[in-house]
Protein backbone atom coordinates (compact mmCIF):
# COMPACT_ATOMS: atom_id res chain seq x y z
CA UNK A 1 0.00 0.00 0.00
CA UNK A 2 1.41 3.39 -0.98
CA UNK A 3 1.55 6.34 1.37
CA UNK A 4 -1.25 8.05 -0.55
CA UNK A 5 -3.47 4.96 -0.29
CA UNK A 6 -2.72 4.73 3.43
CA UNK A 7 -3.59 8.38 3.92
CA UNK A 8 -6.89 8.03 2.05
CA UNK A 9 -7.77 4.95 4.10
CA UNK A 10 -7.14 6.80 7.36
CA UNK A 11 -9.14 9.77 6.08
CA UNK A 12 -12.17 7.64 5.15
CA UNK A 13 -12.19 5.71 8.40
CA UNK A 14 -11.58 8.83 10.47
CA UNK A 15 -14.41 10.68 8.76
CA UNK A 16 -16.80 7.78 9.34
CA UNK A 17 -15.86 7.49 13.02
CA UNK A 18 -16.16 11.25 13.51
CA UNK A 19 -19.58 11.43 11.85
CA UNK A 20 -20.96 8.59 13.97
CA UNK A 21 -19.52 10.06 17.18
CA UNK A 22 -20.91 13.54 16.48
CA UNK A 23 -24.38 12.00 16.21
CA UNK A 24 -23.72 10.05 19.41
CA UNK A 25 -22.52 13.24 21.09
CA UNK A 26 -25.79 14.96 20.25
CA UNK A 27 -27.63 12.03 21.84
CA UNK A 28 -25.49 12.22 24.98
CA UNK A 29 -26.32 15.87 25.50
CA UNK A 30 -30.01 15.36 24.88
CA UNK A 31 -29.78 12.84 27.71
CA UNK A 32 -27.69 15.24 29.84
CA UNK A 33 -30.07 18.16 29.40
CA UNK A 34 -33.43 16.40 29.51
CA UNK A 35 -33.04 13.09 31.31
CA UNK A 36 -30.19 13.54 33.80
CA UNK A 37 -31.07 14.97 37.25
CA UNK A 38 -30.09 18.52 38.18
CA UNK A 39 -27.38 18.68 40.85
CA UNK A 40 -28.99 20.09 43.99
CA UNK A 41 -26.20 22.49 44.99
CA UNK A 42 -24.93 23.76 41.62
CA UNK A 43 -28.18 23.69 39.69
CA UNK A 44 -28.38 23.61 35.87
CA UNK A 45 -24.84 25.03 35.53
CA UNK A 46 -23.47 21.66 36.59
CA UNK A 47 -24.58 20.13 33.29
CA UNK A 48 -21.61 21.85 31.61
CA UNK A 49 -19.64 19.19 33.49
CA UNK A 50 -20.69 16.61 30.89
CA UNK A 51 -18.79 18.62 28.26
CA UNK A 52 -15.96 20.01 30.33
CA UNK A 53 -14.64 16.86 32.01
CA UNK A 54 -14.60 14.64 28.87
CA UNK A 55 -12.99 17.45 26.85
CA UNK A 56 -10.29 17.77 29.52
CA UNK A 57 -9.74 14.02 29.47
CA UNK A 58 -9.46 13.95 25.68
CA UNK A 59 -7.04 16.89 25.65
CA UNK A 60 -4.73 15.29 28.21
CA UNK A 61 -5.02 11.93 26.46
CA UNK A 62 -3.98 13.56 23.19
CA UNK A 63 -1.01 15.29 24.81
CA UNK A 64 0.07 12.07 26.51
CA UNK A 65 -0.11 10.21 23.19
CA UNK A 66 2.03 12.92 21.61
CA UNK A 67 4.58 12.49 24.38
CA UNK A 68 4.73 8.72 23.98
CA UNK A 69 5.04 8.99 20.19
CA UNK A 70 7.78 11.59 20.68
CA UNK A 71 9.79 9.13 22.77
CA UNK A 72 9.29 6.44 20.16
CA UNK A 73 10.33 8.82 17.39
CA UNK A 74 13.61 9.70 19.12
CA UNK A 75 14.26 5.99 19.50
CA UNK A 76 13.15 4.67 16.10
CA UNK A 77 13.42 7.78 13.91
CA UNK A 78 10.26 6.77 12.06
CA UNK A 79 8.74 9.76 10.26
CA UNK A 80 5.24 8.36 10.72
CA UNK A 81 5.60 8.59 14.51
CA UNK A 82 6.39 12.29 14.21
CA UNK A 83 3.37 12.88 11.97
CA UNK A 84 1.06 10.97 14.32
CA UNK A 85 2.41 12.87 17.32
CA UNK A 86 1.84 16.20 15.58
CA UNK A 87 -1.70 15.16 14.65
CA UNK A 88 -2.46 14.20 18.25
CA UNK A 89 -1.06 17.51 19.52
CA UNK A 90 -3.34 19.51 17.21
CA UNK A 91 -6.38 17.51 18.28
CA UNK A 92 -5.37 18.03 21.91
CA UNK A 93 -5.19 21.78 21.42
CA UNK A 94 -8.70 21.75 19.91
CA UNK A 95 -10.07 19.84 22.91
CA UNK A 96 -8.17 22.19 25.23
CA UNK A 97 -10.04 25.15 23.76
CA UNK A 98 -13.29 23.42 24.73
CA UNK A 99 -11.91 22.64 28.19
CA UNK A 100 -10.67 26.19 28.83
CA UNK A 101 -13.91 27.70 27.51
CA UNK A 102 -16.43 25.53 29.34
CA UNK A 103 -14.49 25.62 32.63
CA UNK A 104 -14.93 29.37 33.26
CA UNK A 105 -18.56 29.23 32.07
CA UNK A 106 -19.21 26.55 34.69
CA UNK A 107 -17.05 28.20 37.33
CA UNK A 108 -18.60 31.68 37.18
CA UNK A 109 -21.97 30.83 38.78
CA UNK A 110 -20.38 28.34 41.21
CA UNK A 111 -17.17 30.12 42.31
CA UNK A 112 -18.28 33.67 41.55
CA UNK A 113 -15.34 34.24 39.21
CA UNK A 114 -14.44 33.31 35.65
CA UNK A 115 -10.87 32.37 36.50
CA UNK A 116 -8.60 31.82 39.47
CA UNK A 117 -4.88 31.13 39.33
CA UNK A 118 -4.97 27.92 41.30
CA UNK A 119 -2.73 24.95 40.48
CA UNK A 120 -5.16 22.97 38.30
CA UNK A 121 -6.30 25.88 36.15
CA UNK A 122 -2.84 27.36 35.78
CA UNK A 123 -1.23 24.05 34.83
CA UNK A 124 -3.91 23.26 32.24
CA UNK A 125 -3.44 26.70 30.70
CA UNK A 126 0.31 26.11 30.69
CA UNK A 127 0.08 22.79 28.86
CA UNK A 128 -2.28 24.37 26.33
CA UNK A 129 0.22 27.16 25.65
CA UNK A 130 3.05 24.63 25.51
CA UNK A 131 1.36 22.75 22.68
CA UNK A 132 0.37 25.95 20.92
CA UNK A 133 4.10 26.62 20.93
CA UNK A 134 4.63 23.07 19.62
CA UNK A 135 2.42 23.82 16.62
CA UNK A 136 4.05 27.22 16.00
CA UNK A 137 7.49 25.59 16.14
CA UNK A 138 6.52 23.00 13.55
CA UNK A 139 5.33 25.74 11.24
CA UNK A 140 8.54 27.72 11.68
CA UNK A 141 11.07 24.96 10.95
CA UNK A 142 11.62 23.88 7.36
CA UNK A 143 14.00 20.96 7.85
CA UNK A 144 11.82 17.86 8.56
CA UNK A 145 14.35 16.10 10.78
CA UNK A 146 15.05 19.17 12.91
CA UNK A 147 11.32 19.90 13.15
CA UNK A 148 10.58 16.36 14.31
CA UNK A 149 13.44 16.31 16.82
CA UNK A 150 12.60 19.66 18.45
CA UNK A 151 8.89 18.82 18.45
CA UNK A 152 9.64 15.54 20.22
CA UNK A 153 11.37 17.38 23.05
CA UNK A 154 8.33 19.58 23.61
CA UNK A 155 6.03 16.56 23.35
CA UNK A 156 7.97 14.78 26.11
CA UNK A 157 7.73 17.90 28.29
CA UNK A 158 3.97 17.77 27.84
CA UNK A 159 3.88 14.09 28.77
CA UNK A 160 5.62 14.90 32.07
CA UNK A 161 3.00 17.58 32.79
CA UNK A 162 -0.03 15.30 32.29
CA UNK A 163 0.24 13.30 35.57
CA UNK A 164 1.24 16.47 37.42
CA UNK A 165 -1.99 18.15 36.28
CA UNK A 166 -4.02 15.19 37.54
CA UNK A 167 -2.43 15.30 40.99
CA UNK A 168 -2.61 19.08 41.47
CA UNK A 169 -5.92 18.80 43.31
CA UNK A 170 -4.25 16.50 45.84
CA UNK A 171 -0.94 18.37 46.12
CA UNK A 172 -2.25 21.95 46.37
CA UNK A 173 -5.18 23.85 47.81
CA UNK A 174 -7.49 24.50 44.89
CA UNK A 175 -11.05 25.49 44.07
CA UNK A 176 -11.18 22.78 41.44
CA UNK A 177 -13.14 19.72 42.64
CA UNK A 178 -11.44 16.38 43.22
CA UNK A 179 -11.67 13.74 40.47
CA UNK A 180 -14.97 11.91 40.52
CA UNK A 181 -14.11 8.73 38.64
CA UNK A 182 -10.49 8.16 39.68
CA UNK A 183 -11.07 7.97 43.43
CA UNK A 184 -9.53 5.53 45.92
CA UNK A 185 -12.92 4.12 46.92
CA UNK A 186 -15.56 4.59 44.20
CA UNK A 187 -17.17 7.22 41.95
CA UNK A 188 -19.21 9.74 43.92
CA UNK A 189 -21.93 10.49 41.36
CA UNK A 190 -25.47 9.10 41.48
CA UNK A 191 -26.16 6.35 38.95
CA UNK A 192 -27.94 8.43 36.29
CA UNK A 193 -25.31 11.17 36.36
CA UNK A 194 -22.47 8.65 36.30
CA UNK A 195 -23.93 6.84 33.30
CA UNK A 196 -24.29 10.10 31.36
CA UNK A 197 -20.74 11.08 32.24
CA UNK A 198 -19.32 7.69 31.21
CA UNK A 199 -21.22 7.86 27.91
CA UNK A 200 -19.75 11.30 27.27
CA UNK A 201 -16.26 10.10 28.13
CA UNK A 202 -16.66 7.22 25.72
CA UNK A 203 -17.91 9.40 22.89
CA UNK A 204 -15.18 11.99 23.38
CA UNK A 205 -12.52 9.29 23.43
CA UNK A 206 -13.66 7.73 20.17
CA UNK A 207 -14.14 11.21 18.70
CA UNK A 208 -10.48 11.85 19.51
CA UNK A 209 -9.57 8.74 17.52
CA UNK A 210 -11.63 9.95 14.57
CA UNK A 211 -10.04 13.40 14.61
CA UNK A 212 -6.59 11.87 15.00
CA UNK A 213 -7.05 9.58 11.99
CA UNK A 214 -8.17 12.48 9.79
CA UNK A 215 -5.36 14.79 10.87
CA UNK A 216 -2.78 12.02 10.49
CA UNK A 217 -4.06 11.36 6.97
CA UNK A 218 -3.65 15.03 6.13
CA UNK A 219 -0.11 14.92 7.55
CA UNK A 220 0.77 11.95 5.35
CA UNK A 221 -0.52 13.76 2.27
CA UNK A 222 1.36 16.94 3.16
CA UNK A 223 4.53 14.92 3.69
CA UNK A 224 4.07 13.21 0.32
CA UNK A 225 3.52 16.57 -1.37
CA UNK A 226 6.72 17.95 0.17
CA UNK A 227 8.69 14.89 -0.98
CA UNK A 228 7.35 15.24 -4.51
CA UNK A 229 8.12 18.97 -4.55
CA UNK A 230 11.68 18.28 -3.35
CA UNK A 231 12.10 15.61 -6.04
CA UNK A 232 10.96 17.98 -8.78
CA UNK A 233 13.32 20.69 -7.49
CA UNK A 234 16.29 18.30 -7.65
CA UNK A 235 15.42 17.09 -11.14
Secondary structure, 3 states (H helix, E strand, C coil): CCHHHHHHHHHHHHHHHHHHHHHHHHHHHHHHHHHCCCECCCEHHHHHHHHHHHHHHHHHHHHHHHHHHHHHHHHHCCHHHHHHHHHHHHHHHHHHHHHHHHHHHHHHHHHCCCCCCCHHHHHHHHHHHHHHHHHHHHHHCCCHHHHHHHHHHHHHHHHHHHHHHHHHHHHCCCCCCCCCCCCCCCCCCCHHHHHHHHHHHHHHHHHHHHHHHHHHHHHHHHHHHHHHHHHHHHC
